[in-house]
């Protein structure tokens, strides 16, 4: 895939680093349509972590629920459902059952903002995103026969190419680097990836043509299912995936003895050293430029990439050269893949 490298998890590192310095972006161009009616908000929708957030009370009440807010706790009742959320927490309770969100409610300009898709679906509504018009379509059973803009159709011909590990293959690693390209361009911000039902979207590196991710948890021996959903650039939805196996007795990989040490001060030019499994292929991505926050970041201008191979003792080194802003941060993603396929990824942040 042209212009696409695999720093799996670059998004996760950037999200952590940027969250403390970059506030939410008002997304005035995002339109929310509920049962055919365009919603008007006294404060425009907000984008954070590639998710649309809207004022709490407006969306809950529009979806037929009453909402009570006290001491950072949000309690909503309606349509035979109950939803409990808390400011700053990804934990949520739906109808008395514990669940998690990939993003947490927050406050901005004195208003409580909640993730639109999650809240709507928790209340039983259907949600679709049209990337061409930046419009969120929500339909509820209470909408009756009202007319509303058609939701994106499903694209049955959409498929994944160049999947790794290969479909049906057995790999000797507990944390394989997953990779796939798309049969047609997708809306990058709509992409969701899960492994065995566990959402890993926040750790995905993606562009319109494909994605990479290394799970941050170990896979037990056996068969594993990768599920990929989203919307194409043409506005059609897709749902696909593949399966592979992890062998019994798989040997994990490691990355250790990094120099400079994490958190150290570096300039725009420095040499990164470390130790991993002997003979491992090491891919390094470094960024010293401000980048968009949230999941699914795409490496591009302002980033540095290089590849090296660990020697017989597992030592590796690589010169890093980039335009680092004084007083800012340098983010580095290191991915090591051993000769037997055992993969590991590590994210490091330095000051500049």
Residue, then its C-alpha position, 0 to 999 in steps of 0.5 A: x500500500x503506497x505511503x503506508x507503513x506500520x507503526x501500530x499504535x501510534x494513535x495510542x501514544x499520540x492520544x496520551x501525549x496530546x490530550x494534556x495539551x490540546x483541547x476539544x475541537x468544535x465541529x460546527x460542520x457536523x450535522x445530527x439528524x434524529x428521525x429526519x429532523x436536524x438537531x440544533x445545539x446551543x453549543x456545537x458538536x465537539x470532536x475528541x478522539x475521533x468521536x462526536x460529542x454533544x451536550x448531554x441534556x439535548x441528546x438524551x431528551x431528544x431521544x426520549x429520556x430524562x436525565x439527572x446530573x449530580x457530582x459528575x454522575x449522569x443518570x438517564x432513564x427512557x425507552x425502557x432503558x437506564x444509562x449511568x455515566x460519569x465525567x472522565x470515566x469510560x465505565x458505564x452501566x446500561x440496564x444494570x450491566x457494567x460496560x465500557x466506552x472507548x471515550x469518556x464524557x467531559x465538560x467544556x465551557x460549562x457544558x457536559x459533553x457525551x459521546x453521541x454514538x454510544x449514548x444513542x445506541x445505549x438507548x436503543x437507537x440506530x446510528x450511521x455516519x455519512x463521511x461525505x456530508x459529515x452527518x450523523x443519522x439517528x433513528x429510533x423506534x419512536x420515530x414512527x413513519x417520519x421521513x429521514x435521509x436514507x442511511x448508508x447502504x452496506x457494501x457487500x463487495x468490500x474486502x480486506x487484502x494482504x492480511x497478516x497474519x494470513x487467514x488461517x495461519x498459525x503464528x508463534x507469538x502472543x502479540x502478533x502485528x495485525x495488518x490489512x489493506x482495503x479493497x477501496x478507500x474508507x473513511x478513516x475515522x469510522x474504522x473499528x477493529x476488535x480482536x476476539x470481541x475486544x475493541x483495539x481501535x484506540x491503538x490502531x494506526x490507519x489511513x484510507x487504504x489500510x491499518x496496522x495494530x499490535x494488541x496490548x494484551x497477550x493472545x492465548x493459544x488457539x483461534x482468534x477472530x479479527x473484526x473490522x467495521x466502518x464506512x467507505x469513502x463513498x458512504x457505504x458501511x462494511x463489516x468483515x474480518x479474518x481468523x488466525x491461530x496462535x500456537x501453544x508455547x509461543x515465545x514473547x518478544x521484548x524491548x528493553x534497555x532503551x537509551x535515551x531513557x523514557x522521559x529524557x530530554x532530546x534534541x531533533x537529532x539523537x540515536x535511539x538504542x535498545x535491546x530486543x530478541x536477536x535478529x528482530x526487525x525493528x521499525x521506528x517512528x518518531x514525531x516531534x510535530x503537534x498532531x491531531x489527538x485521538x485514535x487512528x492517527x496517520x503518520x505523515x508530514x513531520x514524522x521520521x521513520x526508519x528500519x533496523x535489525x537487532x544483532x546476534x545479542x539483540x542490540x539495535x540502534x538507529x539515528x533519529x532526525x526530525x524537527x522537534x519543537x523546543x519545549x515540546x515532546x518527541x513521541x517514538x513508537x518502536x515495533x520489534x518482530x522476531x524471526x519467529x514472528x513474535x511481535x511487540x510494540x513500545x511507545x516512548x515520550x521524550x521532552x524536547 
